[in-house]
Amino acid sequence: MKTHRFILEPYKGKTTRHNCPSCKKKGCFSRYIDTDKNIEFPDHVGRCNRENNCGYHFTPKQYFEQNPEKAELIRDFSPIHQTVPQQKPMPVSFIDESIVNRSLTRYDQNKLCQFLTSVLGIQKSLKLMNQYKVGTANYWPGATIFWQTDSSDKVRTGKIMLYDPSNGRRIKQPHNHISWVHSMIGGNEFNLKQCFFGEHLLNQKKTLPVAIVESEKSALIASCYLPEFCWIASGGKHGCFRDENLNVLEGRKIVLFPDLGAFDQWSLKSNHMQELGYEVEIFDYLERNASAQQRREGYDIADFLIQIQPEEVNLQMMINKNPMLKKLIDHFDLALEKDTKTVSEDQMYSQKRKGIRL
């Protein structure tokens, strides 16, 4: 008999049965557990026993697909005592360019683009979607695809996320709306090697220091307010900080902008990068000056920036509101010229293609 590592929690009384995150019924939801006790799943990973009336079932496999960095903590999803034969390294897999291109449209339906338009205006929003190669998916109506395009302009994967257009926050109920293109079309043969979101821009902005944030959305917003940096995203708190991912940053001046609550973890990453010879600083102004409510909500640099009207943004205003920026500018001797190239709204909306239907 095979013993599986990830199982539904055995019944040991009412405390082991919970409210279903989908139908809200009490005491009918079983959560998945790790029998090795190394992985602690979020509360929504489990199964509702009301199979006919609800049918909610969020598996560990789905969780690892949404959180690849967690999947790296385990060998595989097979039985714990099964021996996996050693295989030769597989070449990195890529998403076909035609799939990516079909998604680069329908921004009027894209919930994130709707939010960015309310904050930045239509022209700036469309420019960002084009520059960062952000797509639209039907996996959830109005969902966003953040294509991970590497420094060779090849697409490693696409992260699909759904946003609330009224506030730009991710939809997390009844579950976290995150999925991955490679898991839908790549099959078991797809060899995923993630890269930074926006990595393809490093070659286009070779003279600028690199700013790294956690969220793809934050990279978009911050690049509009502070184009003196080349903004890229790690895609998560742990994200693309493996040594092999950092190679594209060689010779660049780097600033880390951690979310509130992640400063300590990113300080360790900063120290490691310095040990490897990278010229890196960490932005601590938010950590030192954020309010209690901002900390509870996990604010990042973009949340602070959007409080300023885009038409009023200039570097001196940012320095007045955030003196740490002046230190960064002086330290890195930032160029203050802004990119004035824009994307025509008519050009973007004249596209008649239906787009990718993931």
GIGIWO-V989993 format. One record per backbone hydrogen bond with DSSP energy under -0.5 kcal/mol. CO is the residue of the C=O (numbers start at 1). NH is the residue of the N-H. E is the energy in kcal/mol with one decimal. If there is no record, write none. Layout:
BEGIN
CO|NH|E / CO|NH|E
END
This chain:
BEGIN
2|4|-0.6 / 3|80|-1.2 / 5|7|-0.6 / 5|35|-3.1 / 7|33|-3.0 / 13|12|-0.7 / 13|16|-2.0 / 14|17|-1.7 / 18|28|-1.2 / 18|29|-2.1 / 20|24|-1.4 / 25|20|-2.3 / 25|28|-0.7 / 28|30|-0.5 / 28|49|-2.7 / 29|18|-2.6 / 30|47|-2.4 / 31|9|-3.1 / 33|7|-1.8 / 33|35|-0.6 / 34|37|-1.7 / 39|34|-0.5 / 39|41|-0.6 / 42|45|-1.7 / 44|46|-1.0 / 45|32|-2.2 / 46|58|-3.0 / 47|30|-2.6 / 49|51|-1.5 / 50|54|-2.7 / 50|55|-1.6 / 56|48|-2.8 / 57|59|-0.6 / 58|46|-0.6 / 59|63|-1.9 / 60|64|-2.6 / 61|65|-2.0 / 62|66|-1.9 / 63|67|-1.3 / 67|70|-1.6 / 67|71|-1.3 / 68|72|-1.3 / 70|73|-1.6 / 71|74|-1.4 / 79|82|-1.4 / 83|85|-0.6 / 96|99|-0.8 / 96|100|-1.5 / 97|101|-2.7 / 98|102|-1.8 / 99|103|-0.8 / 100|103|-1.2 / 100|104|-0.6 / 101|104|-1.0 / 103|105|-2.2 / 103|136|-2.1 / 106|109|-1.5 / 106|110|-0.7 / 110|114|-2.2 / 111|115|-1.8 / 112|116|-2.9 / 113|117|-2.4 / 114|118|-1.6 / 115|119|-1.3 / 116|120|-3.9 / 116|121|-0.7 / 117|121|-1.3 / 119|310|-0.6 / 121|125|-1.9 / 122|126|-2.4 / 123|127|-1.9 / 124|128|-2.0 / 125|129|-2.3 / 126|130|-2.1 / 127|131|-2.9 / 128|132|-2.6 / 129|134|-2.7 / 130|133|-0.6 / 133|147|-0.9 / 135|145|-2.5 / 137|143|-1.0 / 140|143|-2.3 / 142|111|-2.4 / 142|112|-0.5 / 143|137|-2.0 / 144|146|-0.6 / 144|161|-2.5 / 145|135|-2.8 / 145|147|-1.0 / 146|159|-2.2 / 147|149|-1.1 / 148|150|-0.6 / 148|156|-3.1 / 148|157|-0.5 / 149|200|-1.1 / 150|153|-2.1 / 154|150|-3.0 / 154|156|-0.6 / 155|95|-2.8 / 157|148|-3.0 / 158|160|-0.6 / 158|181|-2.6 / 159|146|-2.9 / 159|161|-0.5 / 160|179|-2.2 / 161|144|-3.2 / 162|171|-2.6 / 163|165|-0.7 / 164|167|-0.9 / 164|168|-2.8 / 169|164|-2.9 / 170|172|-0.6 / 171|177|-2.3 / 176|178|-1.8 / 177|162|-1.2 / 179|160|-3.1 / 180|184|-0.6 / 181|184|-1.3 / 181|185|-2.1 / 182|186|-1.9 / 186|189|-0.5 / 187|190|-1.1 / 190|192|-0.9 / 191|93|-2.6 / 196|199|-1.5 / 197|233|-2.1 / 198|201|-1.9 / 199|202|-1.7 / 200|203|-0.5 / 201|205|-1.6 / 205|208|-1.2 / 209|230|-2.6 / 210|255|-2.9 / 211|213|-0.5 / 211|232|-2.5 / 212|257|-2.9 / 213|234|-2.7 / 214|235|-1.6 / 215|219|-1.6 / 216|220|-1.8 / 217|221|-2.2 / 218|222|-2.9 / 219|223|-1.8 / 220|224|-0.9 / 221|224|-0.9 / 221|225|-1.5 / 222|226|-3.2 / 226|229|-1.5 / 228|209|-0.6 / 229|231|-0.7 / 230|211|-2.1 / 232|213|-2.2 / 233|197|-2.4 / 234|240|-0.9 / 239|241|-1.7 / 242|245|-0.8 / 242|246|-1.5 / 243|247|-0.6 / 245|248|-0.8 / 246|249|-2.3 / 247|250|-1.5 / 249|252|-2.2 / 252|279|-0.7 / 253|210|-3.4 / 254|281|-2.3 / 255|212|-2.6 / 256|258|-0.5 / 256|283|-3.0 / 259|262|-2.1 / 262|266|-2.4 / 263|267|-2.0 / 264|268|-1.5 / 265|269|-1.5 / 266|270|-2.6 / 267|271|-2.5 / 268|272|-2.2 / 269|273|-2.5 / 270|274|-2.3 / 271|275|-2.0 / 272|276|-1.4 / 273|278|-2.6 / 274|277|-1.3 / 278|280|-1.1 / 279|254|-2.6 / 281|256|-2.7 / 282|284|-0.7 / 284|288|-1.8 / 285|289|-1.5 / 286|290|-2.0 / 291|295|-1.8 / 292|296|-2.1 / 293|297|-2.0 / 294|299|-2.2 / 295|298|-1.0 / 299|260|-3.0 / 300|303|-0.6 / 300|304|-1.2 / 301|305|-2.0 / 302|306|-2.3 / 304|307|-1.0 / 305|308|-2.0 / 309|312|-1.8 / 309|313|-0.5 / 310|313|-1.3 / 314|318|-2.0 / 315|319|-2.3 / 316|320|-2.4 / 317|321|-2.2 / 318|322|-1.9 / 322|325|-2.2 / 322|326|-0.5 / 323|326|-0.8 / 323|327|-1.1 / 324|328|-2.1 / 325|329|-3.0 / 326|330|-2.6 / 327|331|-2.6 / 328|332|-2.6 / 329|333|-1.3 / 329|334|-1.3 / 344|348|-2.0 / 345|349|-2.4 / 346|350|-1.2 / 348|351|-0.8 / 356|358|-0.6
END
